[in-house]
Amino acid sequence: MKHPIEKRSDRVMRYFTPELYQQFNSPDDEAADLANAAWERAIRDYRQHLKSIRHKLPPEVQSLADLCLHDAEVLGFDEKVQSTVAESKQLGGVSPWQSVAILCLRQQETLYVLLYMLSDRTRAHPPVENWQFSGERRHWLYDELDLWTNQRERFLHRILLSDGRVLEIPFLSAIVSVIPLPAVNEASLSKRSSSRSSAAGWN
């Protein structure tokens, strides 16, 4: 399904911003050196922020926060929204877990399936102007986990992808599945990944 593309708001990512990521990878040595110091501060500040809210995170959300998925390939993303009262009654009543999102990633020989019980629609923010990195074979770059609107039982996951888009996932709970993969042919996997991404509405 197609996912809402939001107009870019200032600083969707609070710490690992696309602008800082571009500067960090600049061919200009002076600019890259300045960005390196800023990047180290961003890492430190985000770790401090995560530590400050950790006591408000249930164990399953702590597990999500502890994942290191840098450079994991995005195999697919989909969202199922339960939006009408009629549909809710078919499930036996209104439930906050009627809407879900599933994000599938591959990191080396491991498959990660992230299942989110949504509290609102997901949002995809477009790349910043002059984003210089390829959008092919999308990868997870950096993420930030936060409380959503300062509510104890609602959370927000922001993910910067290699095509420059930022995915925002507001959620109530999450399940992380980790699946070891057998060795596969890389060319075949890339072809299947491209087909799945297209079918999931990424293009």
N, C-alpha and C positions, 0 to 999 in steps of 0.2 A: 504494500500500500504506500501511497505518497505521504510523506511527513511534512508538517507545516514548516515553511522556511520563513523565519522571522527576519525583519530588518535588523541589521546589526546594531546593538546597543553598546555603549561605551563599556569596555572592560567586562565582557561576559565572563572571561576567566579572571579571577582576582589575583592570582599569583603567576601562573605560567601562561602569560598572555601571548597571542600570536605575534604581536609586534616585537616582544622581547625575544621570542624564539627566532624570528627572522634576523634580528640584530645579532643574536648569539652565533648564528651561522653565516654572518656576513663575510665576504671575501676581503673586506677592509680590516686590516689587523687592528687598527686603533679602535674602531667601532666594536669589533668582536671582543677586545680586551675589556672595554667598558661594560659590555653586555655580560661578560663572564662574571664580573663582580656582582652585577645586578641579579644574575641567575642564581648565584650562591645565596644571596639574600632571600630570593624568592623561595628557594628550597628550605632555608632555615625558618622563614616566616610561616610557610605552609605547615611544616612539621610542628611548630609551636601552636598554630591554630588547631591542628588535628588533635594534639595533646590536650588542648583546653576543652574540646567538646567530646572527647573520647568517653567520658563517664555517662554521656547522654545517648551513646550509640549502643543498641542491642548487639549481642554477639555476632549475628549474621551480617550486620552492617560493618562491624569492626573487621570481619574477615574480608569484606569487599574493600575497605580502606587499606588493608595490608597487602593487597595484590600489587605486584609489579609487572605491568603489562606493556611496558615501553617497547615499541617496534612490533608488537603483535599484529598480525594481519587480520583485518576485518573481513570475515567471511560472509556476514549477513546481519541485518538488523530489521526487526519487524515489531509492529505495535498493534495490539488488538484492543479496541476501545469499546466498552459496554456503555452506550450513551443514552439509551431510552428506558423509560420506566417499564414499558411493555417487556423489553428484553430482560430487565432486572427481575420481574415477576416470574419469568420462565425459570429463573435460577432459584426461586423460592424466597425472594426478598432482596432488599437492597444490601449490597455488600461493598465495602471499600476496596475489595480485591477483584473487582470485575474487570478492570483494565490492566493489561500486562504488556511488557515489552521484553523482547528477547534479543540479546546481543551475543553473537558467536564469533570467537577469535581463535586464531592459531598462532602459538608461539613455539617455534622449533617443532618438537614432536609431541606437543600437548595441545589439546582442544579445551578452550574455556567457554562455558555457556553461562551467561549472566541473565538471570530471570528477575525482572523487577515487577513488584506489585505497585502499580502507579497510583499517585494521588492527584495527578493532572496529566494533560497531554504533554508529550515530549516536544522539544523545540530544536530545530536545526538552524544555527546562525551562519550566514554565508561567510566566505573568506574575507579577510581584510584586503584593502586595495593593494594591488601588485604582489599578491602572494606568489612566491617564486618556486614553490615545490610542486612536484608532480601529483596529480590526483589519481594516477593509476595504481591499482593494488593498494587500496587505502590501508593505512596503518594507524594504530593507536600511538600517539605521541606522549601526551601527559594528561593527567586527570586531577580533579579536585573534588573532594567530598565535603559537604557542608550541611548544616541544618537549614531547612527551608522555612523562611519567614519566622525564624526563631521558635518554631514549634517543636516540642520535645520528640514527638513521634512521627515527624515528617522530615524527609531528607532530600538533598539535591546532589546529583552527580553531574559534573561538567567534564566533558572529554574533548580535548583538542586532537583532531584527526589530521593526517598528513596532507589531505586536500585543502586544508585551511578552515574547514568548517568546525564549529563547536557544537557538540551535541549536549543538550541539557535534559536530564532525566529526573523529574520530581517523583519521589517514590515513598512508600510506606515500609516496605521490607524488600529483601532481596535474597536470592539463593544462588550460590556459586557452585557450579559443577566443574570438576577438573577431570579430564578424560585423556589418558595416554593414548597416543596414536601409533600405529605401525608405520614403518617406513613406506613412503609413497613417492610416485613419480612427480617431481616438482612441476613440470609442464602441464601434466594432467590436472593437478590440484589447482594451478593458476587459472586454467580454463574453466573449471567447475566453479571456482570462487567468483570469477567475473560474471558467470551466468546467474549465480545466486544473488549477487549484489544488484544486478540489473532488475531481477524479478522482484526484489524487495523495495524498489522505488528509489534507489540511490542516484540513478542517472537522470 
